[in-house]
Every structure is written in C-alpha cells, then in structure tokens.
Amino acid sequence: MWLATEPLNMRSGTETALARMVSVFGAARPHHAYLFASRRANRMKVLVHDSIGVWLAARRLNSGKLVLPRDAASRGLLVFSAISDGTQS
C-alpha cells in the first residue's frame, strides 16, 4: 500500500485519482493500493489496480484523523508491503 502525502480533493473520481497516482508514484502497479487523504485528513480514498482495471473506494472517518507525514521531500511513501508465497502459516 502506498500513501500519498499531499491531499486529494475528495470530489475527485477514478480518472482524477488515477492521474494523481501516476504523477506521484509513476505507473499503476498490479495488485497495489494507493491511499489518498483529504485536506482535513478525515476522509480517504483508496485506488486499487487489480491487473484487470482500477477501482476506487471512499471512506469517511466517524472520529479522529489520519496522521500523515509532512515530509517535503517525498510526495508518496510505501507504508505497507506483504509478499505471499501462497502458503498459510
């Protein structure tokens, strides 16, 4: 999962979120998720590339805020990575 550190307008649709994802992270990678937060950090959108296409999910937090890093040098961060070999432990 990748986190964009700059806010995204929550009125944005799939095409705008995809364009922002490409500008921040380069290209859409299959089986990766890209998280965007609103300016107030109380709403988020997740753009997922599933190797067939992309889908966009939105969520409003009932309380609290997302805590976003404010690193001026970085527009996007890898926040979670999991590699699975298909076996369960």
Backbone torsions as a table, in degrees:
resi	resn	phi	psi	omega
1	MET	NA	134.0	-179.8
2	TRP	-110.1	141.9	-179.3
3	LEU	-115.8	123.2	173.9
4	ALA	-83.7	128.8	-176.7
5	THR	-86.1	-13.0	175.9
6	GLU	-96.8	140.1	-177.1
7	PRO	-67.2	154.3	176.8
8	LEU	-117.4	138.5	175.4
9	ASN	-64.1	122.9	-175.4
10	MET	-72.6	-7.3	173.2
11	ARG	-81.7	-7.1	-179.1
12	SER	-66.0	143.3	176.8
13	GLY	-97.9	-166.7	-176.3
14	THR	-61.3	-44.6	-176.8
15	GLU	-64.5	-42.5	179.0
16	THR	-67.5	-42.1	177.8
17	ALA	-64.2	-38.9	178.0
18	LEU	-65.0	-41.9	177.7
19	ALA	-62.9	-40.9	177.8
20	ARG	-65.4	-41.2	179.5
21	MET	-61.0	-43.4	179.0
22	VAL	-64.9	-40.1	-179.5
23	SER	-69.4	-31.2	-178.5
24	VAL	-87.5	-45.8	-170.7
25	PHE	-107.4	-5.6	179.6
26	GLY	102.5	-88.2	-178.3
27	ALA	-133.0	156.5	176.8
28	ALA	-72.5	126.8	178.8
29	ARG	-104.0	132.6	178.7
30	PRO	-58.1	141.5	177.5
31	HIS	65.5	28.1	174.6
32	HIS	-116.6	151.3	177.2
33	ALA	-119.0	145.1	-177.7
34	TYR	-126.0	120.7	-175.8
35	LEU	-101.6	130.6	176.7
36	PHE	-124.2	140.7	178.7
37	ALA	-115.1	158.4	175.1
38	SER	-77.5	170.2	-180.0
39	ARG	-60.8	-38.4	178.5
40	ARG	-80.1	-9.5	179.3
41	ALA	63.5	26.6	175.7
42	ASN	-109.4	1.8	175.8
43	ARG	-135.7	152.1	177.8
44	MET	-144.6	156.1	173.9
45	LYS	-129.9	141.6	178.0
46	VAL	-120.3	124.0	176.5
47	LEU	-104.0	125.1	-177.7
48	VAL	-121.2	132.5	174.0
49	HIS	-102.2	118.5	-175.7
50	ASP	-107.5	20.9	-179.8
51	SER	75.7	-12.9	174.0
52	ILE	-103.1	-38.8	-179.5
53	GLY	-169.6	-161.4	178.9
54	VAL	-123.6	152.0	173.0
55	TRP	-135.9	154.6	-174.6
56	LEU	-126.3	128.5	177.7
57	ALA	-120.0	145.0	179.5
58	ALA	-123.1	149.1	179.8
59	ARG	-147.3	134.9	173.4
60	ARG	-107.2	129.4	178.6
61	LEU	-78.1	132.9	179.2
62	ASN	-71.1	-32.6	177.2
63	SER	-150.0	156.7	178.4
64	GLY	79.1	-174.9	-178.7
65	LYS	-141.3	157.4	169.8
66	LEU	-75.5	140.6	176.5
67	VAL	-99.8	110.3	-176.5
68	LEU	-102.6	139.8	175.1
69	PRO	-68.7	143.5	-179.5
70	ARG	-113.4	53.6	179.2
71	ASP	-85.3	114.0	-177.1
72	ALA	-66.1	-23.8	-177.4
73	ALA	-80.6	-17.3	-174.4
74	SER	-122.2	132.7	175.5
75	ARG	-98.7	-13.5	-179.8
76	GLY	-154.9	145.9	-177.4
77	LEU	-132.8	146.8	170.5
78	LEU	-83.8	115.3	-175.7
79	VAL	-105.5	-17.6	-180.0
80	PHE	-155.0	133.4	177.3
81	SER	-141.7	131.6	177.4
82	ALA	-135.1	133.4	177.8
83	ILE	-115.2	128.2	-178.4
84	SER	-120.1	137.3	176.2
85	ASP	-98.3	8.0	177.3
86	GLY	92.6	-5.2	178.6
87	THR	-100.3	152.3	177.2
88	GLN	-107.5	145.1	178.6
89	SER	-111.6	NA	NA
